[in-house]
């Protein structure tokens, strides 16, 4: 598997004209996506992220599996390798007005769950392409230190390993028609950098042509010689972060004193992690949802900034409670807020997409209930095609019929 290779003509066309294609009055909206969830049914084990140290999803409590989160996905706990789940996610994004995905990526090595995450990333890319969305990678360079500790690579080979990673991305993703570019260059986020905090990451990026636009966390931009900054929910010290504090953080992100760096705007709904309950270690801190007002305020600020890209942090980090994916607690509230912003100038479009927002999860639940019936499976595939092609009314009719006969 991997990103599709392009013909010479297609590559030249996209390289020259991709920025023109994406020229639009509004910013590009991307959701930060975690590919790390596993279920016993599909992967043989529930994996770390649904259970942490002390939760057992095999147990049902008040009709819900005992997962390591304060929140419960409306589609239930899912496996990130499940094509049905991935299709459901990208359809929800597409209907919401989200333009693409930033995938949290741990590289290509077989260590801990890195290999699983990589394979799930490749599967997610295929779903993204199916939905005609864009994507970019957020590389977790902390993995290099972990690989050295595990003696998978030598300490002296850290930079060479980093170049190997970037060369993999250049060969398999950066030239992909669906990969996000600005000014003809692929966009790459690095979470930190943590292992390469100096100028090493810039050197690593320069090992491929065209070199990616490299974005770092705000406090590391100058040290890392990054091309720009991307924000994240600014929690620290295990305390509640007030609106005044995170608003000041966004001020610094959007209007740096030297004015010389570009910024990827950040939008977040809250921060309510499960680390103390699930692992017995300290919480990073918290940002209150304020019944959705935090999300609405941060998306307003992002929309009014000069940022060409908005990153929503996150689609599905249930462990940190930053997910905008539909949950039992919040329903479709965050996706409706995105629709309000993206389609604010087109009332008819807003009404049409609002009325079909529930369809992907209804389809997913049908897929899980009648997966053993070959005739019904074929019918569900036809419904999926209708959704991907934007024929929502026809898809809704078929879903209603199948739900009645189920």
Backbone torsions as a table, in degrees:
resi	resn	phi	psi	omega
1	UNK	NA	172.7	179.7
2	UNK	155.0	179.2	177.9
3	UNK	-73.7	147.6	-176.0
4	UNK	-67.3	138.7	174.2
5	UNK	-80.3	145.5	-175.0
6	UNK	-107.0	150.5	171.0
7	UNK	-67.7	162.5	-179.7
8	UNK	-58.6	-45.2	-177.8
9	UNK	-63.3	-44.4	-179.3
10	UNK	-62.4	-41.4	-179.2
11	UNK	-63.0	-45.4	-178.8
12	UNK	-63.3	-43.5	179.8
13	UNK	-59.5	-47.2	-176.4
14	UNK	-70.8	-38.0	-178.6
15	UNK	-63.3	-40.1	-176.2
16	UNK	-80.7	-37.6	-169.6
17	UNK	-108.9	-1.4	-174.8
18	UNK	-61.2	-37.8	-179.8
19	UNK	-67.4	-36.2	178.0
20	UNK	-65.8	-40.1	178.5
21	UNK	-58.4	-39.3	-175.0
22	UNK	-92.7	5.1	175.9
23	UNK	-65.1	125.0	-178.9
24	UNK	-157.6	156.7	-176.2
25	UNK	-69.6	-32.0	-178.9
26	UNK	-96.6	160.7	177.3
27	UNK	-70.5	162.0	175.1
28	UNK	-80.4	126.9	-177.0
29	UNK	-103.8	121.2	-179.4
30	UNK	-124.3	144.9	177.9
31	UNK	-106.8	128.8	177.6
32	UNK	-74.7	125.0	-167.2
33	UNK	-121.3	133.2	177.7
34	UNK	-100.8	121.4	-176.5
35	UNK	-99.1	29.7	-163.2
36	UNK	-110.8	12.2	-175.8
37	UNK	-89.4	141.8	179.5
38	UNK	-133.4	148.2	173.6
39	UNK	-121.9	156.4	179.8
40	UNK	-64.0	-37.1	-177.2
41	UNK	-62.7	-40.5	-175.3
42	UNK	-97.0	-36.3	-173.3
43	UNK	-110.2	-4.6	179.8
44	UNK	87.3	-8.0	-180.0
45	UNK	-158.0	155.9	-178.5
46	UNK	-78.1	-11.2	176.7
47	UNK	72.7	164.9	-173.9
48	UNK	-64.9	-42.2	-165.3
49	UNK	-76.9	-21.1	173.0
50	UNK	-87.6	-18.1	-174.3
51	UNK	-123.1	-20.2	-172.7
52	UNK	46.3	-139.8	-174.6
53	UNK	-87.4	-26.1	-166.5
54	UNK	-138.6	24.1	175.3
55	UNK	-116.5	147.8	-177.7
56	UNK	-128.2	99.4	-178.0
57	UNK	-63.9	-10.3	174.6
58	UNK	-68.6	-23.4	179.4
59	UNK	-83.5	137.5	175.7
60	UNK	-104.3	127.8	178.5
61	UNK	-125.9	114.3	-177.1
62	UNK	52.7	41.5	176.6
63	UNK	80.2	6.2	179.7
64	UNK	-122.6	144.5	174.3
65	UNK	-69.3	147.9	-175.6
66	UNK	-81.4	82.0	-177.6
67	UNK	-100.4	162.9	-176.2
68	UNK	-86.3	70.3	179.7
69	UNK	-163.5	151.6	172.7
70	UNK	-78.7	-7.1	-172.9
71	UNK	-129.3	156.2	-172.6
72	UNK	-127.2	122.3	-178.8
73	UNK	-61.3	138.5	-178.3
74	UNK	-63.7	-27.8	177.5
75	UNK	-87.5	0.8	-176.1
76	UNK	83.7	165.8	177.2
77	UNK	-61.5	134.0	-171.9
78	UNK	-128.4	169.5	178.2
79	UNK	-105.4	131.2	-177.3
80	UNK	-72.3	-3.2	173.9
81	UNK	-99.7	-1.0	-175.7
82	UNK	-80.1	113.5	-179.8
83	UNK	-56.7	-34.5	178.9
84	UNK	-64.8	-42.1	179.2
85	UNK	-66.3	-42.2	-179.8
86	UNK	-65.3	-41.5	176.6
87	UNK	-61.2	-41.4	179.0
88	UNK	-59.9	-44.8	-178.6
89	UNK	-63.4	-48.5	-176.2
90	UNK	-69.6	-30.7	175.6
91	UNK	-67.8	-41.6	175.7
92	UNK	-59.2	-43.4	178.8
93	UNK	-62.2	-47.5	-176.8
94	UNK	-60.7	-45.1	-179.6
95	UNK	-67.9	-28.7	-179.0
96	UNK	-77.3	-16.7	-176.1
97	UNK	97.2	6.9	175.4
98	UNK	-74.6	135.0	-174.4
99	UNK	-88.1	-18.8	-177.3
100	UNK	177.4	-165.9	-168.3
101	UNK	-134.7	140.5	166.4
102	UNK	-106.6	114.8	-174.2
103	UNK	-93.6	125.6	177.1
104	UNK	-74.6	114.8	-165.4
105	UNK	-126.5	134.4	-174.9
106	UNK	-108.0	16.6	178.7
107	UNK	89.2	-167.1	-168.7
108	UNK	-113.4	1.6	-175.0
109	UNK	-81.1	153.3	176.0
110	UNK	-90.5	88.5	177.3
111	UNK	-149.7	134.3	-173.9
112	UNK	49.9	-127.7	179.5
113	UNK	-104.4	18.4	-177.8
114	UNK	-60.1	-45.4	-178.9
115	UNK	-63.4	-41.5	177.4
116	UNK	-62.1	-45.9	179.6
117	UNK	-60.8	-38.7	179.4
118	UNK	-64.1	-46.4	179.9
119	UNK	-65.2	-36.8	176.5
120	UNK	-66.8	-35.1	176.0
121	UNK	-61.5	-44.7	178.8
122	UNK	-62.0	-39.1	177.6
123	UNK	-66.0	-39.6	178.7
124	UNK	-64.8	-37.6	178.8
125	UNK	-60.7	-40.0	178.3
126	UNK	-63.5	-40.3	177.0
127	UNK	-65.2	-39.9	178.4
128	UNK	-60.3	-44.6	180.0
129	UNK	-65.7	-37.4	177.9
130	UNK	-61.1	-36.7	-179.7
131	UNK	-87.7	-1.1	-179.4
132	UNK	60.7	40.8	174.9
133	UNK	-99.9	171.7	174.9
134	UNK	-98.8	164.2	172.7
135	UNK	-149.9	158.9	172.4
136	UNK	-142.7	166.3	-178.6
137	UNK	-108.8	138.6	167.1
138	UNK	-111.1	106.8	-175.1
139	UNK	-85.0	128.8	176.0
140	UNK	-91.7	92.4	-176.0
141	UNK	-73.6	-7.5	173.3
142	UNK	-58.4	-23.0	-179.0
143	UNK	-60.6	-29.3	-179.0
144	UNK	-62.4	-44.3	177.6
145	UNK	-62.6	-39.6	179.2
146	UNK	-66.5	-36.6	178.4
147	UNK	-68.2	-35.3	176.8
148	UNK	-67.5	-44.2	178.6
149	UNK	-60.0	-36.4	-179.4
150	UNK	-84.0	2.2	-179.6
151	UNK	61.0	30.5	173.4
152	UNK	-79.7	-30.9	173.4
153	UNK	-138.7	161.5	178.6
154	UNK	-83.8	149.7	179.8
155	UNK	-54.8	-41.6	-176.9
156	UNK	-69.7	-12.4	-177.5
157	UNK	-97.5	10.5	-175.0
158	UNK	-58.0	-49.8	-178.6
159	UNK	-66.6	-39.3	178.1
160	UNK	-63.5	-36.5	176.5
161	UNK	-65.5	-42.1	177.2
162	UNK	-58.4	-40.6	178.3
163	UNK	-65.9	-37.7	177.3
164	UNK	-60.7	-41.1	179.7
165	UNK	-64.4	-47.6	-178.7
166	UNK	-65.8	-37.3	178.5
167	UNK	-66.4	-34.9	174.0
168	UNK	-60.8	-47.4	-179.8
169	UNK	-63.0	-41.3	-179.6
170	UNK	-61.4	-41.9	-177.1
171	UNK	-73.4	-38.4	-169.0
172	UNK	-105.7	-19.1	-174.6
173	UNK	-129.6	-45.6	-171.5
174	UNK	-58.7	-30.5	-179.7
175	UNK	-88.4	-0.3	-179.1
176	UNK	-67.8	139.0	179.7
177	UNK	-58.3	-29.2	-177.3
178	UNK	-91.1	-3.8	-179.5
179	UNK	-77.1	140.0	-175.9
180	UNK	-74.6	131.8	175.5
181	UNK	-129.7	150.0	168.6
182	UNK	-128.6	134.8	180.0
183	UNK	51.9	36.8	177.0
184	UNK	78.2	4.8	-177.5
185	UNK	-119.2	139.8	177.7
186	UNK	-65.9	145.9	-179.9
187	UNK	-94.1	127.6	179.2
188	UNK	-130.5	123.7	172.5
189	UNK	-97.7	144.2	174.0
190	UNK	-124.9	122.8	-174.7
191	UNK	-77.2	91.5	-174.0
192	UNK	136.3	-107.7	1.4
193	UNK	-66.1	146.4	179.9
194	UNK	-103.0	-43.1	178.8
195	UNK	-88.0	-27.9	179.4
196	UNK	-115.2	68.1	-172.5
197	UNK	-75.7	-17.9	178.9
198	UNK	-88.1	-141.9	-179.0
199	UNK	-87.9	9.4	-175.1
200	UNK	-63.3	-37.4	-176.9
201	UNK	-66.3	-35.1	176.5
202	UNK	-64.0	-41.7	176.9
203	UNK	-62.5	-42.3	179.8
204	UNK	-63.2	-44.1	179.7
205	UNK	-63.2	-32.3	-178.8
206	UNK	-71.8	-6.7	-178.3
207	UNK	-78.7	-5.0	177.2
208	UNK	-127.0	156.4	179.5
209	UNK	-127.5	132.8	-9.1
210	UNK	-69.4	144.3	179.7
211	UNK	-68.8	143.6	-179.6
212	UNK	-70.3	151.7	167.2
213	UNK	-73.0	117.2	-169.6
214	UNK	-101.8	118.1	179.9
215	UNK	-110.2	134.3	-179.2
216	UNK	-120.9	169.0	172.6
217	UNK	-63.7	148.3	-168.7
218	UNK	-54.5	-42.1	-174.8
219	UNK	-74.3	-6.6	-178.7
220	UNK	-114.3	2.1	-174.6
221	UNK	-60.1	-51.6	-176.9
222	UNK	-65.0	-46.1	-179.0
223	UNK	-61.0	-38.6	-176.6
224	UNK	-88.3	-4.4	-178.2
225	UNK	57.1	41.7	-178.0
226	UNK	-78.0	161.2	178.4
227	UNK	-79.3	-20.1	-178.5
228	UNK	-171.3	-177.6	-176.7
229	UNK	-123.0	151.3	168.3
230	UNK	-128.5	142.6	-176.3
231	UNK	-88.3	169.9	179.0
232	UNK	-153.0	155.3	177.3
233	UNK	-53.4	118.2	-169.4
234	UNK	-83.6	69.4	177.4
235	UNK	-94.0	150.2	175.6
236	UNK	-169.6	156.5	172.2
237	UNK	71.9	4.5	177.5
238	UNK	72.2	17.7	-176.8
239	UNK	-113.4	166.8	175.8
240	UNK	-75.1	127.7	178.8
241	UNK	-93.1	120.4	-175.1
242	UNK	-79.1	161.9	176.9
243	UNK	-56.8	-34.6	179.7
244	UNK	-64.0	-37.6	-178.4
245	UNK	-72.2	-47.9	-179.3
246	UNK	-71.5	-25.8	176.0
247	UNK	-68.2	-39.2	176.7
248	UNK	-65.3	-36.3	175.5
249	UNK	-60.3	-44.0	178.7
250	UNK	-66.8	-34.4	174.4
251	UNK	-57.1	-46.5	-178.4
252	UNK	-67.5	-34.3	179.3
253	UNK	-67.5	-44.6	-174.6
254	UNK	-83.9	-23.0	-178.8
255	UNK	-134.0	68.6	179.0
256	UNK	-61.3	150.4	-174.3
257	UNK	-58.9	-39.9	-177.8
258	UNK	-83.3	-13.2	176.1
259	UNK	63.3	15.4	-170.6
260	UNK	-100.5	-9.2	-176.7
261	UNK	-111.9	150.1	173.9
262	UNK	-88.5	159.3	-177.7
263	UNK	-132.9	138.4	166.6
264	UNK	-87.7	118.9	-177.1
265	UNK	-66.3	152.1	178.9
266	UNK	-120.4	139.8	176.7
267	UNK	-126.6	135.1	178.5
268	UNK	-144.6	148.9	-178.4
269	UNK	-87.6	-28.3	-174.9
270	UNK	173.8	-175.7	167.7
271	UNK	-148.2	117.7	-177.5
272	UNK	-147.4	83.0	-171.3
273	UNK	-79.9	166.6	-176.0
274	UNK	-113.7	16.7	-172.3
275	UNK	-67.5	-39.4	179.8
276	UNK	-67.3	-44.4	-179.0
277	UNK	-72.7	-36.8	-172.6
278	UNK	-93.3	-22.6	-177.2
279	UNK	-127.4	-12.0	-177.4
280	UNK	75.8	16.2	175.8
281	UNK	-111.0	171.3	-172.9
282	UNK	-69.0	146.2	173.0
283	UNK	-71.8	152.2	174.2
284	UNK	-71.6	-23.0	-173.9
285	UNK	132.5	-168.9	-176.9
286	UNK	-148.7	151.1	168.2
287	UNK	-128.0	123.0	-175.7
288	UNK	-74.3	146.7	176.6
289	UNK	-70.6	-34.6	-175.7
290	UNK	54.2	44.6	178.3
291	UNK	56.9	37.4	176.1
292	UNK	93.9	-7.1	-177.0
293	UNK	-69.8	-29.3	177.7
294	UNK	-64.0	-44.2	178.6
295	UNK	-62.9	-46.6	-179.0
296	UNK	-62.1	-39.0	-179.7
297	UNK	-69.0	-42.0	-178.0
298	UNK	-72.5	-32.8	178.0
299	UNK	-72.8	-32.4	176.0
300	UNK	-64.2	-44.8	179.9
301	UNK	-64.2	-42.0	179.4
302	UNK	-63.5	-41.8	-178.2
303	UNK	-64.2	-34.5	-177.5
304	UNK	-87.4	-6.2	177.9
305	UNK	-77.5	176.4	177.4
306	UNK	-90.5	7.9	-175.1
307	UNK	-68.3	136.0	176.0
308	UNK	-81.4	-21.0	-178.1
309	UNK	-126.0	136.7	171.7
310	UNK	-114.3	128.7	174.7
311	UNK	-107.6	125.5	174.3
312	UNK	-92.0	121.7	-176.6
313	UNK	-114.4	93.5	15.0
314	UNK	-144.9	178.1	170.9
315	UNK	-74.4	-44.2	-167.0
316	UNK	-152.0	38.1	172.5
317	UNK	-86.1	86.5	-178.0
318	UNK	-69.4	-29.9	179.9
319	UNK	-64.9	-32.0	179.4
320	UNK	-102.6	-1.4	174.3
321	UNK	66.8	29.7	179.8
322	UNK	-105.3	12.8	-172.3
323	UNK	-74.2	141.2	170.1
324	UNK	-104.4	-8.0	174.1
325	UNK	-53.0	142.1	-178.5
326	UNK	-55.4	132.7	-179.8
327	UNK	-130.3	165.8	176.2
328	UNK	-63.2	-30.9	-174.9
329	UNK	-78.5	-40.6	-175.0
330	UNK	-109.5	-9.4	-176.6
331	UNK	59.2	-137.3	-178.4
332	UNK	-99.6	17.9	-171.1
333	UNK	-54.2	-47.3	-175.4
334	UNK	-70.6	-36.5	178.2
335	UNK	-68.8	-34.8	176.3
336	UNK	-65.6	-36.2	177.6
337	UNK	-64.8	-38.7	176.9
338	UNK	-65.0	-44.5	177.1
339	UNK	-57.7	-42.9	179.9
340	UNK	-57.6	-37.9	-177.5
341	UNK	-79.5	-47.3	-175.2
342	UNK	-67.6	-39.7	-174.8
343	UNK	-107.3	26.3	-173.6
344	UNK	-64.4	-24.2	-178.8
345	UNK	-97.2	6.4	-177.9
346	UNK	-137.8	87.3	-174.9
347	UNK	-61.5	-38.8	-179.9
348	UNK	-64.2	-44.0	178.1
349	UNK	-63.4	-43.3	179.6
350	UNK	-59.2	-45.6	-179.9
351	UNK	-63.8	-38.5	-177.0
352	UNK	-69.9	-41.5	-179.1
353	UNK	-76.7	-28.8	178.3
354	UNK	-64.8	-37.5	-175.0
355	UNK	-73.6	-14.6	-177.0
356	UNK	-115.6	9.4	-174.5
357	UNK	-61.7	-28.9	-177.1
358	UNK	-81.8	-11.5	-171.9
359	UNK	-60.5	-43.7	-178.0
360	UNK	-59.7	-40.0	179.9
361	UNK	-73.2	-35.6	175.8
362	UNK	-62.5	-40.5	176.4
363	UNK	-64.2	-45.4	-179.8
364	UNK	-57.8	-43.1	-179.0
365	UNK	-66.8	-36.4	174.4
366	UNK	-64.0	-41.9	179.7
367	UNK	-59.6	-37.3	-178.7
368	UNK	-77.3	-29.3	-178.0
369	UNK	-79.7	-35.7	-173.4
370	UNK	-119.1	32.8	-176.9
371	UNK	-64.8	-21.5	-176.2
372	UNK	-92.0	0.3	-178.8
373	UNK	-102.8	103.6	-174.4
374	UNK	-56.4	-39.7	-179.4
375	UNK	-64.1	-45.4	179.8
376	UNK	-66.9	-35.5	178.8
377	UNK	-59.8	-42.0	177.5
378	UNK	-63.4	-39.5	177.8
379	UNK	-64.0	-40.7	180.0
380	UNK	-66.5	-34.5	176.8
381	UNK	-63.7	-37.8	177.6
382	UNK	-65.6	-39.5	177.5
383	UNK	-63.6	-42.2	178.5
384	UNK	-58.9	-42.7	178.4
385	UNK	-62.3	-38.7	177.4
386	UNK	-61.6	-42.3	179.6
387	UNK	-65.8	-44.9	-178.8
388	UNK	-65.6	-28.1	179.3
389	UNK	-90.0	2.8	177.2
390	UNK	80.0	13.6	178.4
391	UNK	-89.6	70.2	-168.9
392	UNK	-69.6	-38.2	-178.5
393	UNK	-64.7	-43.7	177.9
394	UNK	-64.1	-41.1	179.0
395	UNK	-63.0	-41.3	-179.8
396	UNK	-62.0	-41.0	178.7
397	UNK	-62.0	-44.6	-179.2
398	UNK	-67.1	-39.2	178.5
399	UNK	-63.8	-43.9	178.0
400	UNK	-60.1	-43.3	179.6
401	UNK	-62.2	-42.9	-179.1
402	UNK	-69.7	-36.3	178.5
403	UNK	-65.7	-37.8	-179.7
404	UNK	-67.6	-41.2	-176.1
405	UNK	-84.8	-8.6	-178.2
406	UNK	-67.7	NA	NA
